[in-house]
Amino acid sequence: MYNNYTYFLLMDVKLEKWHKCQIDKEVLKKLSKKSDIKGLQHVSVFFGLLLITGVLAYQSWGTWWSVFWFLVYGNIYSFSNPLWHETGHKTAFQSKFLNEFFYYISSYMANFEPTRWRYTHFVHHGNTYSTENPFDHEIEYGNDLKETPKRLIINIIPFLDLVFFKKHISFEIIQHALGIKTKVMQDSIPENAQAKAIFISRIYVAIWFSIILWSILASSWMPLLYFVLPQFYGKTLHKLVAFTQHAGLARNVKDHRVTSREMYLNPILSFLYWKMEYHLTHHMFPTVPSYNLDKLHHHIKDQLPKPNDGLIDAYKEIIPALLKQKEDTSYFIKKDLPEPQNI
């Protein structure tokens, strides 16, 4: 086990060592501009949808319509994960304050302790889909490819991950709150930041217990359904979309064209997902705001593998790949790359 100092010396986060598509510098500069207005428009609609569906769930409480509206609320709520991601990159807004403010809000909503995920996402971008040192702790459900189909099923069926709670990200927060230094903490978080991760984990646990107590005193499930459980019952749609990012693709290769997936989504999913369906483009140019990723994709698409045309098309290659990887962990989907002379 490396200590933190040695680990960060070994960590290769220089994206210059990765393959990068050619694009005019002025075009890239223009597309890299951030906007508070666009960011505020996005979060206003997002939280507006949560408010509307939350009110409808409340008004229909005691009927089957409430189940429907809570499922809609929960599935929208779970797309707080892309908000966490965009603010973590500091590209949702031009304002540093707004990025940090919504980063901490969305981190709680996504059940992500913000310190841990800031560092592991740093590793993820510098060592995408790495099974070696440094280990990418954000790849799909760990490195055991034989377990990946099972983990996918657990993660898309509402409440099923409560049965396997030790595999859920919330269990890691509880461990950190108890002062247990997990592997992800030892691997990714510098020693001088570990105390902060433990402190915030304890805040999370305190919030959860407060909401549980609120529900008990009110003799109502509502506080839990609104503020603790959405990531357990409303996770299906987001998990299905987010799983496509790297599933079935090559590992330990410094070329995002073969480790990350590009696909097209309908406007509603694309909005909720902050255009992260252009995931290959995002990994190659992580400082470009999400609202410009489709434009950037247009400039470099001739240098990329053919994108998947929607979720169904993506899973047509992902599911067979997962089944093959259960038997042969060296297998991966080989993406057709453009000829060098075309780049």
N, C-alpha and C positions, 0 to 999 in steps of 0.2 A: 504493500500500500504506500503510495506516494504521500509525503506531507504536502500541505497546500502550496508552499513556496516552490517546491520542485515541480508540482503538478502544473502550476501556471507558467513555469519556464518551458515545460514540455508542450503546453497547449498551443496548437497551431490555429490561430484565428485570422490569419492573413488571407483574406478572400482573394487577394491578387494571385495566390497560388492556384486558385480554382479557374476553370475555364470561364471566360467571360465573352459574351456576344459583343460584336462591334456596333456602336451607335454614335452618332454625332454628339460631341461634347456639349454643344449649345442646346441641343434637344434634351439631353439628359439633365442639364442644369435647369431648364425650364420645367421639366416634369418632376424635379426634386423639390420644387417650392411647396411649402406647407401653407395651410389656410385655416385660421380659426373659424371663419364663416362656414366652410364646408364641414369641418369637424362638428361644430355646434348644430348645424342642420341635421347631420347624421344622428347624433345622440338625442336630439330633440324628438325626432321621429321614432327612434328606438324606444326611449323611455315613455313616449306618448302611447305607443302600442302596448307596452306593459301596463300602463295606467288604465287604458280602455279595457283590455282583456281582464285585468284584475278586478275592475269594477263590475264587469259582466259576470265574472265568477262569483263575486260577493252577492250580487243581486239575485242570482239564480241558485244560491246556496240551498241545499235540501232537495234539489231536483237533479236529474241526469244531465241537464244543461250545464250545471256547475262543474261536473266532471269534464265535460267537453271544453269549457272555457278555461279550466285550470290546466288542461293538457296544452291548449294553445298558449296560455300564459307561460307555462313551464318551458315549452319548446322555444319561445322567443327569449325567455330569460337565459336559457343556456347559451344563446349566442352572445352573451356577455364575454365569452372566451375570445372571440375576435376583437372585441373592444379592448380587452386586456392586452392582446397581442399588439394592436396598433399603437396604443398609448405607451406600451413598453418600448417600442421602437422610437417613441417620441415623434411620430409622424401623423398622428390623428389631428394634432393642432400645431400651430406655430408657437403658441404660448407654452413655455415650460411648466407654468403653474397648472394649466388646464390638462396637460398630458399627465402630470403627476396626480392631480386630483382624481381624474377618471381612472387612472391606473390602479389606485388603491380601492376605489369603489368596485371596479370590475374584477379585481383580484379576489375580493371577498365573494362577489356573486359567482365567480367561477370555481370557488373553493381552492384557490391558489394562494399560498402564502407568498407575498410579493417579493421578499428578499431571495428566497430559494429560486423562484422562477425567473428573476432577472438574471441570475448567474447561470442557471441551466440553459436558458435561451441563448445566452452568449456563447456557451459551448455548442449548442445545437447549430448555430449558424457557422461557426468556425470548423465544426467537425460533423457535418450533417450525416446522419445515419451511420455513425461510427460505432463499431462493436468492440473497438480496441481502446487503448488509452490515448487520448481522453475519450471516455465513454459518453455517448449521446443519451442522456436520460430522458429525452423527449420522444424517442422513437416509439412505435406502436407497442405499448404494453410490454416493454422489456425486450430482451434478446432471444427469448425462447420461441423460435418460429413455430415449433410444434404446438404451442399453446395459443398462438395468435387467433385462430378461428374461434376458439372457446372464449377468449377475452373479448372479441368483437361482439359475440352474441350477448355476453354479460353486459356489455356497455351500451347496447341498443334496446334492451328490454327493460321497461320501467321497473324500478325498485329491485331488480335482480342483483345489482351489485351490493345491496345491503346484506345479502346472504353471504357474499364473499367480501365482507367489509375490509378485511386486512389487505386486500388488493386495491382498495379505493384510495384516492389521493387524500381524503379526509383523515384516514388512519395515520398517514405520514405526519399530518399536522398535529394530531394527538401525541404521536411519539415525540415530535420536536417540543411540544408544550411540556412534556414530562422531562425534557432535558436529554432525551435519547438522541445521540448523534448517528443518524442513519447513514447508509452508504452514499446516498445522493448528497447529503450534507458534507461528508468527508471528501467526496470526490470533487464537488463543484463550488462550495461556498468557502471563501477564505476564512481563516480562523477569526480575524477581526470583525467579520460580519455575521458569524454564527450566533452570537448572543442576540443580535437584532432579530434573526429568523426565529429564535426560540421565544423572544418577547412577543412578537406579533402573533405567533402560533398560540400563545397563551391568551392573547386578546380575542382571537377567533373562537377558541374554546369557551371563553367567558361569554361571548355574544351568543353562541349556540345554547349554552345552559340558561342564559337569560330568556331566550325565546322559548325554550322548552318550559321554563317556569311560567312564562306568560300564558302559554297554551294550557297548562295545567290549571292555573288560577282562573282563566277565562272559560275553562271546560270546552275548549274549541281547538280543532285542528288548524284553524285558519292561519295563525301566526307562523306555524311550521310550514304550511303549504306555500305561503308567500315568501318566506325569508330563509328557510333552511333546506327544504326538500326539493325545490325545482330542479336541481342538478341530478336528482335521483329519479324523478318521474317524468321530467320533460327533456331528457337528454337525447332522445332517439334521433331526431333530425340533424342536430349539430354533430353528433358522433358519426353518423353516416357520411356527412359531408367532410368533416375534418380527417377521418380515417384515410381518405383518398390521397392525402398529401404525399406520402412516401411508401404506402403499402405495396409490397411485392416487388419493389424496385431494388437496384443495386446498392450494396453497402461498401463502405470503406473506399470510395472512389471520389476523387476531387473534381467532379463534373456534375453540376446540378442538373444537367440535361438528362442524366441517367439515374439520379437519386431522388428527384422531385417531380411531381406530376402537374402538368398544366391541363386545365379543362375549362369548358364553357358551362355556365349555369344560367337559369332563367333570372330575370331582374329582381324578383323578390328574394330568392336565396342569395343572389350576389350581393344585395344590399345588406342582408342580415350577416353575411359572412365577410363583409368589408372587402369584397373582391379578392379574397385569399385563394379563390380557385385558380388565379394566376400565380400559383405557388412557386413554380420554377422561376418565373420572372422576379418574384419577390426575393427569393434566395439569392439570385444573381445580383439584384440591385436593392438591397434591404433598406436604403435610405429614401426610396421613392414612396410617397404617400399612397395608400391603397386606392384613393380615388383617381389616381393617374396610372394604375397598373395596366388597365385595359389599353390605354393609349401607348404605353411603353411596349406592351405585348405586340401591338400592331407594327411597331418599328423593328422588332427583332424576330417576328414569328417565322420568317424564312430560314432562320438559323437554329430553330428549335425542332424537336420531334413533333409529330402531329399531335395536337391536343385531343383529349377525350371530349366527345360531344355529349356532355351531361353525366349525371350520376350513373344512370343505367349502363351507359357505354363504358364508364370507368370500372364498374363492378364486373362487367363481362370479362375483363382481363384480371381483375384483382382476385375474385373468388377462385378461379382455377389455379392462380399462382399460389394462393394460401394453401390450397389442398396439396399442391406439389411440394411446397416447402415443408409440410408436415413429414414428408417422406425423404426429402432431399433438401437440407438447409442451405446448400450451396446454390440452389436454383434462384433465379430472379428474372423479371421481365426485361427483355432486351429491347430497348427503344431504338428505332431507326433514326440515325443522326444524318443531317445533311452532309454531302460531300464537302471536304475542306475548301475546294475551289469556289463553293457557293457561299462561303462565309466571308 
